[in-house]
Amino acid sequence: MAMVRNESVARIVMFLCFGTAILSLAVHWRMTITQGQFEPPASAPGSPLDIARGASTPGDQPSQERAFQRSFVPHQSVAVSQKSRDLTELSSKMRSLFSAARKNSQALSSQKSSQTEVVVNLSQRRTYVYKRGEVIASYPIAVGKKGWETPTGSFRVTDMEEYPIWEHPITGEIFPSGVNSPLGSRWIGFWSDGRNAIGFHGTPDTHLLGSAISHGCLRMRNDDVRLLYKQVNIGTIVSVRN
């Protein structure tokens, strides 16, 4: 009877061991299949697959942040780089347009200056505007008085101002700009010694036109000097004759 019990116990123990072994094999087989389904193929470090593997690490928040940065920063860099190139290209085009406009303006100004000449006849107290050799305008003027004679010779317009401020050459008094200013509404300078300047300008004292009364400048009616201002440009030749 004791032998039969021992054999029964032995069988039970054997079945338990056998069952445990089968269960262990089943668990190992299941884990192997699961890992095979989720294991990505081999790839170069830093590739999208490597990034995805790092991003899916459970419980590893720093790894997820690094993976996110590695995944999206390059795309941001590409977008910023493209935007920078677009802005650079636009800036280059704008500079080219401004440069072309400036060159065209300079060319037109140069052409206008070369086609126009102002001739001052001191004895006649008149200024003539020539364009392509023909007189297109004539204005009465006042010229420099004795001791302050208007210089003669060939000059070029060097300075143009609207509503200029005038400093008296002797007293140093400053006169504000305006129609009633001694310089009137426009100034067209063509001579300077570095301190004093001579040119065309308006005057409120129109009754003095035709006389030698100025400190060397050529006084004109304000309406006339505004017209002359539109007819000349920087570089226009001014010939002053007796």
Secondary structure in CASP SS format (residue, H / E / C, confidence):
PFRMAT SS
TARGET T0000
AUTHOR 0000-0000-0000
METHOD secondary structure of the structure
MODEL  1
M C 1.00
A H 1.00
M H 1.00
V H 1.00
R H 1.00
N H 1.00
E H 1.00
S H 1.00
V H 1.00
A H 1.00
R H 1.00
I H 1.00
V H 1.00
M H 1.00
F H 1.00
L H 1.00
C H 1.00
F H 1.00
G H 1.00
T H 1.00
A H 1.00
I H 1.00
L H 1.00
S H 1.00
L H 1.00
A H 1.00
V H 1.00
H H 1.00
W H 1.00
R H 1.00
M H 1.00
T H 1.00
I H 1.00
T H 1.00
Q H 1.00
G H 1.00
Q H 1.00
F H 1.00
E C 1.00
P C 1.00
P C 1.00
A C 1.00
S C 1.00
A C 1.00
P C 1.00
G C 1.00
S C 1.00
P H 1.00
L H 1.00
D H 1.00
I H 1.00
A H 1.00
R H 1.00
G H 1.00
A H 1.00
S C 1.00
T C 1.00
P C 1.00
G C 1.00
D C 1.00
Q H 1.00
P H 1.00
S H 1.00
Q H 1.00
E H 1.00
R H 1.00
A H 1.00
F H 1.00
Q H 1.00
R H 1.00
S H 1.00
F H 1.00
V H 1.00
P H 1.00
H H 1.00
Q H 1.00
S H 1.00
V H 1.00
A H 1.00
V H 1.00
S H 1.00
Q H 1.00
K H 1.00
S H 1.00
R H 1.00
D H 1.00
L H 1.00
T H 1.00
E H 1.00
L H 1.00
S H 1.00
S H 1.00
K H 1.00
M H 1.00
R H 1.00
S H 1.00
L H 1.00
F H 1.00
S H 1.00
A H 1.00
A H 1.00
R H 1.00
K H 1.00
N H 1.00
S H 1.00
Q H 1.00
A H 1.00
L H 1.00
S H 1.00
S H 1.00
Q H 1.00
K H 1.00
S H 1.00
S H 1.00
Q H 1.00
T E 1.00
E E 1.00
V E 1.00
V E 1.00
V E 1.00
N E 1.00
L C 1.00
S C 1.00
Q C 1.00
R C 1.00
R E 1.00
T E 1.00
Y E 1.00
V E 1.00
Y E 1.00
K E 1.00
R C 1.00
G C 1.00
E E 1.00
V E 1.00
I E 1.00
A E 1.00
S E 1.00
Y E 1.00
P E 1.00
I C 1.00
A E 1.00
V E 1.00
G E 1.00
K C 1.00
K C 1.00
G C 1.00
W C 1.00
E C 1.00
T C 1.00
P C 1.00
T C 1.00
G E 1.00
S E 1.00
F E 1.00
R E 1.00
V C 1.00
T C 1.00
D E 1.00
M E 1.00
E E 1.00
E E 1.00
Y C 1.00
P C 1.00
I C 1.00
W E 1.00
E E 1.00
H C 1.00
P C 1.00
I C 1.00
T C 1.00
G C 1.00
E C 1.00
I E 1.00
F E 1.00
P C 1.00
S C 1.00
G C 1.00
V C 1.00
N C 1.00
S C 1.00
P C 1.00
L C 1.00
G C 1.00
S C 1.00
R E 1.00
W E 1.00
I E 1.00
G E 1.00
F E 1.00
W E 1.00
S E 1.00
D C 1.00
G C 1.00
R C 1.00
N C 1.00
A E 1.00
I E 1.00
G E 1.00
F E 1.00
H E 1.00
G E 1.00
T C 1.00
P C 1.00
D C 1.00
T H 1.00
H H 1.00
L H 1.00
L C 1.00
G C 1.00
S C 1.00
A E 1.00
I E 1.00
S E 1.00
H C 1.00
G C 1.00
C C 1.00
L E 1.00
R E 1.00
M E 1.00
R C 1.00
N H 1.00
D H 1.00
D H 1.00
V H 1.00
R H 1.00
L H 1.00
L H 1.00
Y H 1.00
K H 1.00
Q H 1.00
V C 1.00
N C 1.00
I C 1.00
G C 1.00
T C 1.00
I E 1.00
V E 1.00
S E 1.00
V E 1.00
R E 1.00
N C 1.00
END
